[in-house]
């Protein structure tokens, strides 16, 4: 199937970001299943580990919120003026990629906790927050 030659770069970028967004959501859900498979019947509560993971997750959450609420709107404002500005499109792609990675990192902490034997209720906090962040960071086209 041939691709039309007049497809704009911004169209291609947002198509790629939507695919990446869906892949990150699926991967986050995969972590839940993998954590259940890998836990090996251990069930140990480690408050110090939970506290450390919580601190790391809070830092990542704060960065994602800052990116989504402060950095992305500035890039989107520029793209409203010129939707095909290559430099801004590259910044947009990179910014979304970092947001997705940090969001998935929060969910990953749930997987780590679960493998180390933490109760599902502790890991679920990280799974849920990571998934919520990924959904919150859904790519949107500037209008």
Buried (B, 14 or more C-beta within 10 A) or exposed (E): EEEEEEEEEBBEBBEEBEEBBEEBBEBBEEBBEBBEEEBEEEEEEBEEBBEEBBEBBEEBBEBBBEBBEEBBEEBBEBBEEEBEBEEBBEBBBEBBEBBBEBBBBBBBBBBBBBBBBBBBEBBBBBBBBBBBBBEEBEBEEBE
